[in-house]
Amino acid sequence: MSELVTPITLFVLALLIGVEVIGKVPATLHTPLMSGANSIHGIVIVGVIIVASQAHTPLAYVFIFLAAVLGTMNVVGGYVVTDRMLEMFKSSKTSKKTKSGSAESASDAAQANKTQEGTK
């Protein structure tokens, strides 16, 4: 029982400190902070590989599989969120070109209609 007290105490303290630190982050910085933190979770995958070399029981294999899947999802999610964030800051020149190109073609079509009506 006493050997379980220290890990549980560390877990509870880490949980409380994590909630306190994340609670102080303003909403505008939350997404960049979380995307960076999620991408850093590649360390979890390295830890899974190290622990997998020492596993010998079926229960350990289940935990290793879960840790690998959740760690991989976290890493991929971090990169997806970062990509979406960076997409918001890209220049809108390409979208302006397509809008102006379609506007020009629409005005050309309108001009052609007027010309055809005038000749009739």
The first five atom37 places (N, CA, C, CB, O) and aatype in JSON, in Angstrom:
{
  "aatype": [12, 15, 6, 10, 19, 16, 14, 9, 16, 10, 13, 19, 10, 0, 10, 10, 9, 7, 19, 6, 19, 9, 7, 11, 19, 14, 0, 16, 10, 8, 16, 14, 10, 12, 15, 7, 0, 2, 15, 9, 8, 7, 9, 19, 9, 19, 7, 19, 9, 9, 19, 0, 15, 5, 0, 8, 16, 14, 10, 0, 18, 19, 13, 9, 13, 10, 0, 0, 19, 10, 7, 16, 12, 2, 19, 19, 7, 7, 18, 19, 19, 16, 3, 1, 12, 10, 6, 12, 13, 11, 15, 15, 11, 16, 15, 11, 11, 16, 11, 15, 7, 15, 0, 6, 15, 0, 15, 3, 0, 0, 5, 0, 2, 11, 16, 5, 6, 7, 16, 11],
  "atom_mask": [
    [1, 1, 1, 1, 1],
    [1, 1, 1, 1, 1],
    [1, 1, 1, 1, 1],
    [1, 1, 1, 1, 1],
    [1, 1, 1, 1, 1],
    [1, 1, 1, 1, 1],
    [1, 1, 1, 1, 1],
    [1, 1, 1, 1, 1],
    [1, 1, 1, 1, 1],
    [1, 1, 1, 1, 1],
    [1, 1, 1, 1, 1],
    [1, 1, 1, 1, 1],
    [1, 1, 1, 1, 1],
    [1, 1, 1, 1, 1],
    [1, 1, 1, 1, 1],
    [1, 1, 1, 1, 1],
    [1, 1, 1, 1, 1],
    [1, 1, 1, 0, 1],
    [1, 1, 1, 1, 1],
    [1, 1, 1, 1, 1],
    [1, 1, 1, 1, 1],
    [1, 1, 1, 1, 1],
    [1, 1, 1, 0, 1],
    [1, 1, 1, 1, 1],
    [1, 1, 1, 1, 1],
    [1, 1, 1, 1, 1],
    [1, 1, 1, 1, 1],
    [1, 1, 1, 1, 1],
    [1, 1, 1, 1, 1],
    [1, 1, 1, 1, 1],
    [1, 1, 1, 1, 1],
    [1, 1, 1, 1, 1],
    [1, 1, 1, 1, 1],
    [1, 1, 1, 1, 1],
    [1, 1, 1, 1, 1],
    [1, 1, 1, 0, 1],
    [1, 1, 1, 1, 1],
    [1, 1, 1, 1, 1],
    [1, 1, 1, 1, 1],
    [1, 1, 1, 1, 1],
    [1, 1, 1, 1, 1],
    [1, 1, 1, 0, 1],
    [1, 1, 1, 1, 1],
    [1, 1, 1, 1, 1],
    [1, 1, 1, 1, 1],
    [1, 1, 1, 1, 1],
    [1, 1, 1, 0, 1],
    [1, 1, 1, 1, 1],
    [1, 1, 1, 1, 1],
    [1, 1, 1, 1, 1],
    [1, 1, 1, 1, 1],
    [1, 1, 1, 1, 1],
    [1, 1, 1, 1, 1],
    [1, 1, 1, 1, 1],
    [1, 1, 1, 1, 1],
    [1, 1, 1, 1, 1],
    [1, 1, 1, 1, 1],
    [1, 1, 1, 1, 1],
    [1, 1, 1, 1, 1],
    [1, 1, 1, 1, 1],
    [1, 1, 1, 1, 1],
    [1, 1, 1, 1, 1],
    [1, 1, 1, 1, 1],
    [1, 1, 1, 1, 1],
    [1, 1, 1, 1, 1],
    [1, 1, 1, 1, 1],
    [1, 1, 1, 1, 1],
    [1, 1, 1, 1, 1],
    [1, 1, 1, 1, 1],
    [1, 1, 1, 1, 1],
    [1, 1, 1, 0, 1],
    [1, 1, 1, 1, 1],
    [1, 1, 1, 1, 1],
    [1, 1, 1, 1, 1],
    [1, 1, 1, 1, 1],
    [1, 1, 1, 1, 1],
    [1, 1, 1, 0, 1],
    [1, 1, 1, 0, 1],
    [1, 1, 1, 1, 1],
    [1, 1, 1, 1, 1],
    [1, 1, 1, 1, 1],
    [1, 1, 1, 1, 1],
    [1, 1, 1, 1, 1],
    [1, 1, 1, 1, 1],
    [1, 1, 1, 1, 1],
    [1, 1, 1, 1, 1],
    [1, 1, 1, 1, 1],
    [1, 1, 1, 1, 1],
    [1, 1, 1, 1, 1],
    [1, 1, 1, 1, 1],
    [1, 1, 1, 1, 1],
    [1, 1, 1, 1, 1],
    [1, 1, 1, 1, 1],
    [1, 1, 1, 1, 1],
    [1, 1, 1, 1, 1],
    [1, 1, 1, 1, 1],
    [1, 1, 1, 1, 1],
    [1, 1, 1, 1, 1],
    [1, 1, 1, 1, 1],
    [1, 1, 1, 1, 1],
    [1, 1, 1, 0, 1],
    [1, 1, 1, 1, 1],
    [1, 1, 1, 1, 1],
    [1, 1, 1, 1, 1],
    [1, 1, 1, 1, 1],
    [1, 1, 1, 1, 1],
    [1, 1, 1, 1, 1],
    [1, 1, 1, 1, 1],
    [1, 1, 1, 1, 1],
    [1, 1, 1, 1, 1],
    [1, 1, 1, 1, 1],
    [1, 1, 1, 1, 1],
    [1, 1, 1, 1, 1],
    [1, 1, 1, 1, 1],
    [1, 1, 1, 1, 1],
    [1, 1, 1, 1, 1],
    [1, 1, 1, 1, 1],
    [1, 1, 1, 0, 1],
    [1, 1, 1, 1, 1],
    [1, 1, 1, 1, 1]
  ],
  "atom_positions": [
    [[0.83, -1.2, 0.0], [0.0, 0.0, 0.0], [0.86, 1.25, 0.0], [-0.94, 0.0, 1.2], [0.56, 2.2, -0.72]],
    [[1.93, 1.27, 0.79], [2.75, 2.48, 0.91], [3.52, 2.74, -0.39], [3.73, 2.35, 2.09], [3.87, 3.88, -0.69]],
    [[3.79, 1.68, -1.16], [4.49, 1.88, -2.42], [3.59, 2.52, -3.48], [5.05, 0.55, -2.93], [4.08, 3.01, -4.49]],
    [[2.29, 2.51, -3.26], [1.34, 3.11, -4.18], [1.05, 4.58, -3.85], [0.05, 2.32, -4.17], [0.56, 5.32, -4.7]],
    [[1.35, 4.99, -2.63], [1.03, 6.35, -2.18], [1.85, 7.39, -2.96], [1.3, 6.5, -0.67], [1.3, 8.41, -3.37]],
    [[3.11, 7.16, -3.16], [3.96, 8.14, -3.85], [3.53, 8.34, -5.3], [5.42, 7.69, -3.81], [3.39, 9.5, -5.71]],
    [[3.31, 7.31, -6.1], [2.85, 7.55, -7.47], [1.5, 8.25, -7.55], [2.78, 6.24, -8.22], [1.29, 9.11, -8.4]],
    [[0.57, 7.88, -6.66], [-0.74, 8.53, -6.66], [-0.61, 9.99, -6.26], [-1.71, 7.8, -5.71], [-1.28, 10.85, -6.84]],
    [[0.23, 10.28, -5.28], [0.45, 11.67, -4.87], [1.05, 12.49, -6.0], [1.37, 11.72, -3.64], [0.63, 13.62, -6.24]],
    [[2.03, 11.93, -6.71], [2.63, 12.64, -7.84], [1.61, 12.88, -8.95], [3.82, 11.84, -8.39], [1.59, 13.94, -9.57]],
    [[0.77, 11.9, -9.2], [-0.26, 12.05, -10.23], [-1.24, 13.16, -9.87], [-1.02, 10.73, -10.42], [-1.58, 13.99, -10.72]],
    [[-1.7, 13.18, -8.63], [-2.66, 14.21, -8.19], [-2.02, 15.59, -8.23], [-3.17, 13.9, -6.77], [-2.67, 16.55, -8.65]],
    [[-0.77, 15.71, -7.8], [-0.09, 17.0, -7.85], [0.12, 17.46, -9.29], [1.26, 16.9, -7.13], [-0.07, 18.64, -9.58]],
    [[0.49, 16.56, -10.18], [0.65, 16.92, -11.6], [-0.67, 17.35, -12.19], [1.24, 15.75, -12.4], [-0.72, 18.28, -13.0]],
    [[-1.76, 16.68, -11.81], [-3.08, 17.04, -12.29], [-3.47, 18.44, -11.83], [-4.11, 16.02, -11.81], [-3.96, 19.25, -12.63]],
    [[-3.27, 18.74, -10.56], [-3.62, 20.05, -10.02], [-2.77, 21.16, -10.65], [-3.44, 20.06, -8.5], [-3.29, 22.22, -11.0]],
    [[-1.48, 20.92, -10.8], [-0.6, 21.92, -11.41], [-0.98, 22.13, -12.88], [0.88, 21.5, -11.3], [-0.99, 23.27, -13.35]],
    [[-1.29, 21.06, -13.59], [-1.69, 21.18, -14.99], [-2.96, 21.98, -15.15], [0.0, 0.0, 0.0], [-3.05, 22.83, -16.04]],
    [[-3.96, 21.73, -14.31], [-5.21, 22.48, -14.38], [-4.95, 23.95, -14.07], [-6.25, 21.9, -13.4], [-5.52, 24.83, -14.72]],
    [[-4.12, 24.22, -13.1], [-3.82, 25.61, -12.73], [-3.08, 26.35, -13.85], [-2.98, 25.65, -11.45], [-3.4, 27.5, -14.14]],
    [[-2.12, 25.7, -14.46], [-1.34, 26.35, -15.54], [-2.21, 26.58, -16.77], [-0.12, 25.49, -15.91], [-2.19, 27.67, -17.33]],
    [[-2.96, 25.58, -17.2], [-3.8, 25.71, -18.38], [-4.94, 26.7, -18.13], [-4.37, 24.34, -18.79], [-5.36, 27.39, -19.06]],
    [[-5.43, 26.78, -16.91], [-6.49, 27.72, -16.58], [-6.07, 29.17, -16.73], [0.0, 0.0, 0.0], [-6.92, 30.03, -16.94]],
    [[-4.79, 29.46, -16.64], [-4.29, 30.83, -16.74], [-3.98, 31.25, -18.18], [-3.04, 30.98, -15.91], [-3.66, 32.41, -18.42]],
    [[-4.08, 30.33, -19.13], [-3.77, 30.64, -20.53], [-4.96, 31.36, -21.16], [-3.41, 29.34, -21.33], [-6.09, 30.86, -21.08]],
    [[-4.73, 32.54, -21.78], [-5.85, 33.22, -22.44], [-6.36, 32.43, -23.64], [-5.42, 34.62, -22.89], [-5.63, 31.63, -24.22]],
    [[-7.61, 32.67, -24.0], [-8.25, 31.89, -25.07], [-7.53, 32.05, -26.4], [-9.71, 32.3, -25.22], [-7.5, 31.12, -27.2]],
    [[-6.94, 33.22, -26.66], [-6.27, 33.44, -27.94], [-4.99, 32.63, -28.08], [-5.94, 34.91, -28.12], [-4.54, 32.36, -29.19]],
    [[-4.4, 32.23, -26.96], [-3.17, 31.45, -27.01], [-3.39, 29.96, -26.8], [-2.21, 31.96, -25.98], [-2.45, 29.17, -26.9]],
    [[-4.61, 29.57, -26.51], [-4.86, 28.17, -26.16], [-4.59, 27.23, -27.34], [-6.29, 28.01, -25.68], [-3.95, 26.2, -27.16]],
    [[-5.08, 27.57, -28.53], [-4.9, 26.69, -29.68], [-3.44, 26.55, -30.08], [-5.7, 27.2, -30.86], [-2.98, 25.42, -30.28]],
    [[-2.66, 27.66, -30.2], [-1.24, 27.47, -30.53], [-0.48, 26.68, -29.47], [-0.57, 28.82, -30.73], [0.39, 25.87, -29.79]],
    [[-0.81, 26.92, -28.21], [-0.14, 26.2, -27.13], [-0.45, 24.72, -27.2], [-0.54, 26.77, -25.76], [0.45, 23.88, -27.06]],
    [[-1.7, 24.38, -27.4], [-2.08, 22.97, -27.42], [-1.55, 22.26, -28.67], [-3.6, 22.84, -27.36], [-1.18, 21.09, -28.59]],
    [[-1.51, 22.95, -29.81], [-0.99, 22.28, -31.0], [0.5, 21.99, -30.84], [-1.24, 23.14, -32.26], [0.98, 20.94, -31.27]],
    [[1.22, 22.91, -30.22], [2.64, 22.66, -29.97], [2.85, 21.55, -28.95], [0.0, 0.0, 0.0], [3.72, 20.71, -29.12]],
    [[2.04, 21.56, -27.9], [2.16, 20.52, -26.87], [1.81, 19.15, -27.43], [1.26, 20.85, -25.67], [2.45, 18.15, -27.08]],
    [[0.81, 19.09, -28.28], [0.43, 17.8, -28.85], [1.51, 17.26, -29.77], [-0.87, 17.92, -29.61], [1.76, 16.05, -29.79]],
    [[2.14, 18.13, -30.52], [3.18, 17.64, -31.42], [4.42, 17.17, -30.65], [3.57, 18.73, -32.43], [5.17, 16.33, -31.13]],
    [[4.63, 17.71, -29.48], [5.75, 17.29, -28.64], [5.52, 15.9, -28.06], [5.99, 18.31, -27.51], [6.45, 15.25, -27.59]],
    [[4.29, 15.44, -28.09], [3.97, 14.15, -27.51], [4.59, 12.98, -28.28], [2.49, 13.98, -27.45], [4.31, 11.82, -27.97]],
    [[5.42, 13.27, -29.25], [6.2, 12.21, -29.88], [7.08, 11.51, -28.88], [0.0, 0.0, 0.0], [7.48, 10.37, -29.07]],
    [[7.39, 12.21, -27.79], [8.18, 11.61, -26.71], [7.42, 10.43, -26.11], [8.49, 12.67, -25.61], [8.04, 9.44, -25.68]],
    [[6.1, 10.52, -26.07], [5.29, 9.42, -25.55], [5.49, 8.18, -26.41], [3.8, 9.81, -25.51], [5.57, 7.06, -25.9]],
    [[5.57, 8.37, -27.72], [5.76, 7.24, -28.62], [7.14, 6.6, -28.4], [5.6, 7.68, -30.08], [7.28, 5.38, -28.44]],
    [[8.13, 7.43, -28.17], [9.47, 6.9, -27.86], [9.43, 6.11, -26.56], [10.52, 8.04, -27.77], [10.04, 5.05, -26.45]],
    [[8.7, 6.63, -25.57], [8.54, 5.91, -24.3], [7.83, 4.59, -24.48], [0.0, 0.0, 0.0], [8.18, 3.6, -23.84]],
    [[6.84, 4.56, -25.36], [6.13, 3.31, -25.63], [7.07, 2.28, -26.22], [4.93, 3.54, -26.58], [7.02, 1.1, -25.87]],
    [[7.93, 2.72, -27.12], [8.88, 1.8, -27.74], [9.84, 1.24, -26.7], [9.67, 2.5, -28.87], [10.15, 0.04, -26.71]],
    [[10.31, 2.08, -25.81], [11.23, 1.63, -24.76], [10.54, 0.65, -23.82], [11.77, 2.83, -23.96], [11.11, -0.38, -23.47]],
    [[9.3, 0.98, -23.41], [8.57, 0.1, -22.49], [8.2, -1.2, -23.19], [7.3, 0.81, -21.97], [8.17, -2.25, -22.55]],
    [[7.91, -1.15, -24.48], [7.53, -2.36, -25.22], [8.66, -3.39, -25.23], [7.15, -2.0, -26.66], [8.41, -4.59, -25.29]],
    [[9.89, -2.9, -25.17], [11.0, -3.86, -25.16], [11.07, -4.65, -23.86], [12.32, -3.14, -25.4], [11.72, -5.7, -23.8]],
    [[10.41, -4.15, -22.81], [10.44, -4.83, -21.51], [9.15, -5.57, -21.19], [10.71, -3.82, -20.42], [9.06, -6.2, -20.13]],
    [[8.15, -5.52, -22.06], [6.85, -6.12, -21.78], [6.89, -7.63, -22.02], [5.76, -5.47, -22.64], [7.51, -8.11, -22.97]],
    [[6.21, -8.36, -21.12], [6.17, -9.82, -21.26], [4.79, -10.39, -20.97], [7.19, -10.46, -20.33], [4.58, -11.59, -21.14]],
    [[3.83, -9.57, -20.53], [2.5, -10.09, -20.19], [1.46, -9.54, -21.16], [2.13, -9.72, -18.73], [1.67, -8.49, -21.76]],
    [[0.36, -10.25, -21.32], [-0.69, -9.76, -22.21], [-1.26, -8.4, -21.78], [-1.81, -10.77, -22.27], [-1.58, -7.56, -22.62]],
    [[-1.38, -8.18, -20.47], [-1.88, -6.89, -19.99], [-0.92, -5.76, -20.37], [-2.08, -6.93, -18.46], [-1.36, -4.67, -20.74]],
    [[0.37, -6.02, -20.28], [1.36, -5.01, -20.68], [1.24, -4.7, -22.16], [2.79, -5.48, -20.34], [1.38, -3.55, -22.57]],
    [[0.98, -5.73, -22.98], [0.82, -5.51, -24.42], [-0.42, -4.65, -24.71], [0.71, -6.85, -25.15], [-0.4, -3.81, -25.61]],
    [[-1.48, -4.86, -23.96], [-2.69, -4.06, -24.13], [-2.41, -2.59, -23.79], [-3.85, -4.6, -23.25], [-2.79, -1.69, -24.54]],
    [[-1.74, -2.36, -22.67], [-1.41, -0.99, -22.28], [-0.46, -0.33, -23.27], [-0.8, -0.97, -20.88], [-0.59, 0.85, -23.57]],
    [[0.48, -1.09, -23.78], [1.42, -0.54, -24.77], [0.68, -0.17, -26.04], [2.54, -1.56, -25.08], [0.93, 0.88, -26.62]],
    [[-0.23, -1.03, -26.47], [-1.01, -0.73, -27.67], [-1.85, 0.54, -27.48], [-1.93, -1.93, -28.03], [-1.87, 1.41, -28.35]],
    [[-2.53, 0.64, -26.33], [-3.33, 1.83, -26.06], [-2.47, 3.09, -26.01], [-4.09, 1.66, -24.74], [-2.85, 4.13, -26.55]],
    [[-1.32, 3.0, -25.36], [-0.43, 4.16, -25.27], [0.07, 4.55, -26.65], [0.75, 3.86, -24.35], [0.16, 5.74, -26.95]],
    [[0.39, 3.58, -27.49], [0.87, 3.89, -28.84], [-0.23, 4.54, -29.68], [1.38, 2.6, -29.53], [0.02, 5.51, -30.39]],
    [[-1.45, 4.0, -29.59], [-2.56, 4.57, -30.38], [-2.89, 5.97, -29.91], [-3.81, 3.67, -30.27], [-3.02, 6.88, -30.73]],
    [[-3.02, 6.17, -28.61], [-3.37, 7.5, -28.09], [-2.24, 8.51, -28.32], [-3.68, 7.41, -26.59], [-2.51, 9.66, -28.65]],
    [[-1.01, 8.09, -28.16], [0.12, 8.99, -28.42], [0.19, 9.39, -29.89], [0.0, 0.0, 0.0], [0.45, 10.55, -30.2]],
    [[-0.04, 8.44, -30.77], [-0.02, 8.73, -32.21], [-1.16, 9.67, -32.59], [-0.11, 7.44, -33.02], [-0.98, 10.59, -33.38]],
    [[-2.35, 9.42, -32.02], [-3.48, 10.32, -32.29], [-3.18, 11.74, -31.81], [-4.76, 9.8, -31.61], [-3.55, 12.71, -32.47]],
    [[-2.51, 11.85, -30.69], [-2.17, 13.16, -30.15], [-1.18, 13.88, -31.05], [-1.6, 13.02, -28.73], [-1.33, 15.08, -31.3]],
    [[-0.18, 13.18, -31.52], [0.82, 13.79, -32.41], [0.17, 14.23, -33.72], [1.97, 12.8, -32.69], [0.37, 15.36, -34.16]],
    [[-0.61, 13.35, -34.33], [-1.26, 13.68, -35.59], [-2.24, 14.84, -35.39], [-2.0, 12.45, -36.17], [-2.31, 15.74, -36.22]],
    [[-2.99, 14.8, -34.3], [-3.92, 15.9, -34.0], [-3.21, 17.22, -33.83], [0.0, 0.0, 0.0], [-3.72, 18.26, -34.26]],
    [[-2.04, 17.21, -33.21], [-1.27, 18.44, -33.05], [-0.87, 19.03, -34.38], [0.0, 0.0, 0.0], [-0.93, 20.24, -34.57]],
    [[-0.45, 18.18, -35.29], [-0.06, 18.67, -36.61], [-1.27, 19.14, -37.41], [0.67, 17.59, -37.37], [-1.16, 20.12, -38.16]],
    [[-2.41, 18.48, -37.27], [-3.61, 18.9, -37.99], [-4.08, 20.27, -37.49], [-4.74, 17.86, -37.82], [-4.42, 21.15, -38.28]],
    [[-4.08, 20.45, -36.17], [-4.49, 21.74, -35.61], [-3.51, 22.84, -36.04], [-4.56, 21.67, -34.06], [-3.94, 23.94, -36.38]],
    [[-2.23, 22.54, -36.03], [-1.24, 23.53, -36.45], [-1.43, 23.89, -37.92], [0.19, 22.99, -36.22], [-1.33, 25.07, -38.28]],
    [[-1.7, 22.9, -38.76], [-1.93, 23.17, -40.17], [-3.16, 24.04, -40.37], [-2.08, 21.86, -40.95], [-3.14, 24.96, -41.18]],
    [[-4.23, 23.76, -39.65], [-5.44, 24.58, -39.76], [-5.18, 26.0, -39.29], [-6.59, 23.96, -38.96], [-5.7, 26.96, -39.86]],
    [[-4.38, 26.13, -38.22], [-4.06, 27.47, -37.72], [-3.25, 28.25, -38.74], [-3.28, 27.39, -36.4], [-3.53, 29.43, -38.99]],
    [[-2.26, 27.61, -39.33], [-1.43, 28.29, -40.32], [-2.22, 28.63, -41.57], [-0.23, 27.43, -40.68], [-1.92, 29.61, -42.24]],
    [[-3.22, 27.83, -41.89], [-4.08, 28.09, -43.05], [-4.84, 29.41, -42.88], [-5.07, 26.93, -43.27], [-5.13, 30.1, -43.86]],
    [[-5.17, 29.75, -41.63], [-5.89, 31.0, -41.37], [-5.03, 32.22, -41.67], [-6.37, 31.04, -39.92], [-5.55, 33.28, -42.01]],
    [[-3.72, 32.08, -41.54], [-2.83, 33.22, -41.7], [-2.24, 33.33, -43.1], [-1.73, 33.14, -40.7], [-1.46, 34.25, -43.36]],
    [[-2.6, 32.42, -44.0], [-2.07, 32.49, -45.36], [-2.68, 33.67, -46.1], [-2.35, 31.18, -46.11], [-3.78, 34.12, -45.79]],
    [[-1.94, 34.16, -47.06], [-2.4, 35.28, -47.87], [-3.62, 34.88, -48.67], [-1.28, 35.78, -48.81], [-3.73, 33.73, -49.12]],
    [[-4.53, 35.8, -48.85], [-5.74, 35.49, -49.6], [-5.62, 35.95, -51.05], [-6.96, 36.15, -48.94], [-6.64, 36.18, -51.71]],
    [[-4.4, 36.11, -51.57], [-4.18, 36.52, -52.95], [-4.75, 35.51, -53.93], [-2.69, 36.73, -53.22], [-5.33, 35.88, -54.95]],
    [[-4.59, 34.23, -53.63], [-5.09, 33.21, -54.55], [-6.61, 33.23, -54.6], [-4.6, 31.82, -54.13], [-7.19, 33.03, -55.67]],
    [[-7.26, 33.47, -53.47], [-8.72, 33.51, -53.49], [-9.21, 34.78, -54.19], [-9.28, 33.44, -52.06], [-10.26, 34.76, -54.83]],
    [[-8.45, 35.89, -54.09], [-8.82, 37.11, -54.79], [-8.7, 36.91, -56.29], [-7.95, 38.29, -54.34], [-9.53, 37.41, -57.06]],
    [[-7.66, 36.18, -56.73], [-7.48, 35.93, -58.16], [-8.65, 35.13, -58.72], [-6.16, 35.2, -58.41], [-9.15, 35.43, -59.8]],
    [[-9.06, 34.12, -57.99], [-10.16, 33.3, -58.5], [-11.46, 34.1, -58.48], [-10.31, 32.01, -57.67], [-12.29, 33.95, -59.38]],
    [[-11.66, 34.93, -57.46], [-12.87, 35.76, -57.42], [-12.86, 36.79, -58.53], [-13.0, 36.45, -56.06], [-13.87, 36.98, -59.21]],
    [[-11.72, 37.45, -58.73], [-11.66, 38.47, -59.78], [-11.74, 37.82, -61.15], [-10.37, 39.3, -59.66], [-12.31, 38.4, -62.08]],
    [[-11.17, 36.63, -61.3], [-11.25, 35.92, -62.57], [-12.68, 35.55, -62.9], [0.0, 0.0, 0.0], [-13.1, 35.66, -64.05]],
    [[-13.45, 35.11, -61.92], [-14.84, 34.76, -62.16], [-15.67, 36.01, -62.37], [-15.4, 33.94, -61.0], [-16.64, 35.99, -63.13]],
    [[-15.31, 37.12, -61.7], [-16.03, 38.37, -61.9], [-15.77, 38.91, -63.29], [-15.62, 39.42, -60.84], [-16.68, 39.42, -63.95]],
    [[-14.53, 38.78, -63.76], [-14.21, 39.25, -65.11], [-14.95, 38.42, -66.15], [-12.71, 39.18, -65.36], [-15.47, 38.97, -67.12]],
    [[-15.0, 37.12, -65.96], [-15.69, 36.28, -66.94], [-17.19, 36.57, -66.92], [-15.44, 34.79, -66.65], [-17.84, 36.51, -67.96]],
    [[-17.74, 36.9, -65.75], [-19.16, 37.24, -65.68], [-19.43, 38.57, -66.37], [-19.62, 37.31, -64.21], [-20.43, 38.72, -67.07]],
    [[-18.52, 39.55, -66.18], [-18.72, 40.84, -66.85], [-18.51, 40.69, -68.36], [-17.75, 41.9, -66.28], [-19.2, 41.36, -69.13]],
    [[-17.6, 39.84, -68.79], [-17.41, 39.57, -70.22], [-18.67, 38.95, -70.82], [-16.21, 38.65, -70.45], [-19.08, 39.31, -71.92]],
    [[-19.27, 38.02, -70.08], [-20.48, 37.37, -70.56], [-21.62, 38.38, -70.65], [-20.88, 36.21, -69.64], [-22.41, 38.34, -71.59]],
    [[-21.72, 39.29, -69.66], [-22.76, 40.31, -69.69], [-22.55, 41.25, -70.87], [-22.78, 41.1, -68.38], [-23.51, 41.64, -71.53]],
    [[-21.32, 41.63, -71.12], [-20.99, 42.5, -72.25], [-21.34, 41.81, -73.58], [-19.49, 42.9, -72.22], [-21.86, 42.44, -74.49]],
    [[-21.05, 40.54, -73.69], [-21.37, 39.79, -74.9], [-22.86, 39.71, -75.1], [-20.77, 38.37, -74.84], [-23.34, 39.78, -76.23]],
    [[-23.63, 39.56, -73.99], [-25.09, 39.53, -74.09], [-25.62, 40.85, -74.61], [-25.71, 39.22, -72.74], [-26.5, 40.87, -75.48]],
    [[-25.09, 41.96, -74.09], [-25.54, 43.29, -74.53], [-25.23, 43.5, -75.99], [-24.88, 44.39, -73.69], [-26.04, 44.06, -76.73]],
    [[-24.06, 43.06, -76.42], [-23.67, 43.21, -77.82], [-24.59, 42.4, -78.72], [-22.2, 42.78, -78.02], [-25.0, 42.87, -79.78]],
    [[-24.91, 41.19, -78.3], [-25.8, 40.35, -79.1], [-27.21, 40.92, -79.15], [-25.84, 38.93, -78.55], [-27.86, 40.86, -80.2]],
    [[-27.69, 41.48, -78.05], [-29.01, 42.08, -78.04], [-29.07, 43.34, -78.89], [-29.43, 42.4, -76.63], [-30.08, 43.63, -79.52]],
    [[-27.96, 44.09, -78.9], [-27.89, 45.32, -79.68], [-27.87, 45.03, -81.17], [0.0, 0.0, 0.0], [-28.37, 45.85, -81.95]],
    [[-27.32, 43.91, -81.59], [-27.24, 43.59, -83.0], [-28.54, 43.0, -83.51], [-26.1, 42.64, -83.25], [-28.76, 42.97, -84.72]],
    [[-29.39, 42.53, -82.65], [-30.66, 41.92, -83.07], [-31.66, 42.93, -83.43], [-31.22, 41.03, -82.01], [-32.78, 42.59, -83.8]]
  ]
}
